[in-house]
Amino acid sequence: MAETSESICESADLHNSGVSMAVPDLDAWFAREVLPLEATLIQFLRRHWRNAADVEDLLQDIYVRLYESALKELPSQPRQFVFTTARNLLIDRVRHAQIIPIEAVSDLDALETAQDLPGPDRSAIARDELRRLQSALDRLPPKSREAVVLARIEGLSGREIAARMGLSEATVSYHLTNGINMLADILYSEAPVLRSRA
């Protein structure tokens, strides 16, 4: 571990301008507060990072981050600071990979990464909007409803819709335009207007 402390000191010496703590005091703090956590930290890294060959490099990067941060200000809760720094480093590594292989991190929830899941309020609003849309679709004439569903929900082209519905493309276009206009009228609380075919 002497090599670790020395390499960290050398790295930190490069950032010594404006240091609020003397390096010997920081070395003593590091040896007293951080190094005893090494075994637990290694277990944490092995549990949350599948590539065991990276653990030593991750450990060194964590030590550098800890040391550089402690140069500015010593944390009041060293253990929490160490594991938060480790978690953040793992998250940074995953983000920088841009493509997250399944085996990269064993349990992203354990790392407390932000999830892109909507909250309960957004889920409730989305369900209400879907109900409104379904209700509006149910109010459309059958041919217009079918054309809208096939075009906008199933993503079929005009030609594919025409083949499926047994209509000409021009008729499908009419039903689709009519259906979308009626949907807009219904959803935006305007009186629906049935457009007659000329």
RARA-V649569 format. One line per field, one symbol per residue. ss: DSSP state (~ for helix, > for strand, _ for the rest). psi: psi as a letter, one per 20 degrees, with the letter a starting at -180 (. if undefined). burial: # if it has 24 or more other ideal C-beta (glycine too) atoms within 12 Angstrom, else .. A space follows every 10 residues. Layout:
ss=???
psi=???
burial=???
This chain:
ss=_~~~~~~~~~ ~~~_______ __~~~~~~~~ ~~~~~~~~~~ ~~~~~~~~__ _~~~~~~~~~ ~~~~~~~~~~ ~~_____~~~ ~~~~~~~~~~ ~~~~~~~___ __________ _________~ ~~~~~~~~~~ ~~~~~~~~__ _~~~~~~~~~ ~~~____~~~ ~~~~~___~~ ~~~~~~~~~~ ~~~~~~~___ ________
psi=ihhggghggg ghhhkipkpi qqghhggggg hghghijggh ggggghhioh nhhigggggg hgggggghgh hgppqhnggg gghgggghgg ggggghhhpo qhjgphnhhh ilqpqkpqrh ghgggggghh gggggghhiq qggggggggh ghgikqrggh ggghikrrhh gggghggggg gggggghkkq pppopqp.
burial=...##..##. .#........ ..#..##.## #.###.##.. ##.##..##. ...##..### ########## #..##..#.. ###.###### #.##...... ...##..... #......... .......... .....##..# #.######## #......#.. ##..#..... .#####.### ###..#.... ........
